[in-house]
Amino acid sequence: MGTQHTYRVIVRGTFDGLSEESRARLLAEADDHGIAAMQFTEEGSLAYDRTLKAFSYRLVVVSDAADGDEMAGAIAEDRVETALRELGHGYKALRSTVTDLDTMKINRKR
């Protein structure tokens, strides 16, 4: 096991083939899933609006640094797929943006 890095990953996608039950549940919970409620967590934080078109998840992934950003993105997408399946929500076109917090340069004001 190599050096572990912490990654912040944003996974974006679109809802697809939502059942009437899924649509009703998503709409009932929409106010709890706005941009202001988003956080980076291991289980992920889901955000969407009432149009029920696009969504995003913010996740924290800890992975071997040698595996790189691509693995962190794949792990995050797998977590999102699992969560959406468990909730019964259809989706498509997942894509992720990965930031390695351990290599991120911080510009401090002088």
KOLNULO-67036 format. One line per 10 residues: number of its first residue (from 1); their letters; for each residue x, y negated, z of C-alpha. Coordinates in Angstrom, 3 decimals, m for minus. Each point is the difference from the previous one (the first is absolute). Example, Ala and Ser with C-alpha at 12.3 -4.5 7.8 and 13.67 -1.06 7.14 Angstrom:
1	as	12.300 4.500 7.800; 1.370 m3.440 m0.660;
This chain:
1	mgtqhtyrvi	0.000 0.000 0.000; 1.516 m3.291 m1.110; m0.466 m3.563 1.079; m3.647 m0.978 0.361; m1.318 m3.240 m1.472; m3.305 m1.697 0.642; m2.002 m1.016 m3.059; m3.040 m2.204 m0.359; m2.107 1.266 m2.872; m3.026 m1.569 m1.662;
11	vrgtfdglse	m2.012 2.525 m2.003; m2.529 m1.481 m2.411; m2.663 1.784 m1.986; m3.571 m0.129 m1.199; m3.064 1.764 1.300; m1.366 2.532 m2.484; m3.153 2.105 m0.110; m1.289 m1.106 3.400; m3.090 1.827 1.221; m2.946 m2.021 1.287;
21	esrarllaea	0.968 1.109 3.521; 3.595 m1.246 m0.478; m1.195 m3.297 m1.439; m2.397 m0.549 2.898; 2.661 0.847 2.607; 2.618 m2.237 m1.651; m2.437 m2.913 m0.234; m1.075 0.444 3.635; 3.652 m0.143 1.110; 1.203 m2.669 m2.452;
31	ddhgiaamqf	0.277 m2.751 2.617; 2.431 2.181 1.990; 2.237 0.571 m3.041; 0.824 m3.501 m1.195; 3.470 m1.358 m0.623; 0.155 m1.559 3.474; m0.400 3.413 1.663; 2.909 1.618 m1.842; 3.032 1.283 1.896; 2.925 2.217 m0.864;
41	teegslaydr	m0.565 3.280 1.914; 0.940 3.664 m0.454; m3.604 1.018 m0.659; m0.558 m2.944 m2.313; m2.258 m3.005 m0.046; m2.634 m0.159 m2.758; m1.201 m3.252 m1.562; m2.628 m0.578 m2.682; m2.802 m2.398 m0.821; m3.707 0.450 m0.661;
51	tlkafsyrlv	0.477 0.534 m3.744; 1.427 3.455 0.854; 2.377 m0.118 m2.935; 3.563 m0.302 1.270; 1.467 0.836 3.393; 3.352 m0.096 1.732; 1.542 1.891 2.886; 2.918 m1.212 2.095; 2.141 2.698 1.568; 3.235 0.492 1.899;
61	vvsdaadgde	2.089 2.966 m1.155; 3.154 1.256 1.713; 2.091 2.074 m2.391; 3.589 1.002 m0.753; 1.847 m2.932 m1.507; 1.612 2.359 m2.528; m3.450 0.775 m1.423; m0.515 m3.680 m0.780; m3.001 m2.168 m0.758; m1.512 2.508 m2.413;
71	magaiaedrv	m0.465 2.615 2.728; m1.463 m2.545 2.408; m2.497 m1.013 m2.689; m0.895 3.640 m0.710; m0.511 0.716 3.710; m2.235 m3.064 0.344; m2.053 0.899 m3.074; m0.461 3.527 1.350; m1.267 m1.408 3.313; m2.436 m2.283 m1.837;
81	etalrelghg	m1.279 2.845 m2.194; m0.572 2.155 3.089; m1.794 m2.790 1.878; m2.276 m0.847 m2.934; m0.830 3.671 m0.612; m0.859 0.490 3.680; m2.288 m3.045 m0.162; m1.583 1.307 m3.197; 0.963 m3.035 m2.109; 1.000 0.438 m3.628;
91	ykalrstvtd	3.037 m1.916 m1.281; 2.406 m0.313 m2.918; 3.113 m1.815 m1.187; 2.037 m0.077 3.210; 3.193 m2.034 m0.131; 2.276 m1.077 2.806; 2.351 m2.819 0.917; 2.738 0.939 2.465; 2.151 m2.193 2.247; 2.901 1.548 1.926;
101	ldtmkinrkr	0.054 m1.927 3.270; 3.485 1.247 0.866; 1.604 m1.557 m3.074; m2.155 m3.108 m0.219; 2.016 m3.206 0.106; m1.288 m2.618 2.430; 0.758 m3.618 m0.763; 0.040 m1.877 3.276; m0.462 m3.775 0.059; 2.952 m1.895 1.354;
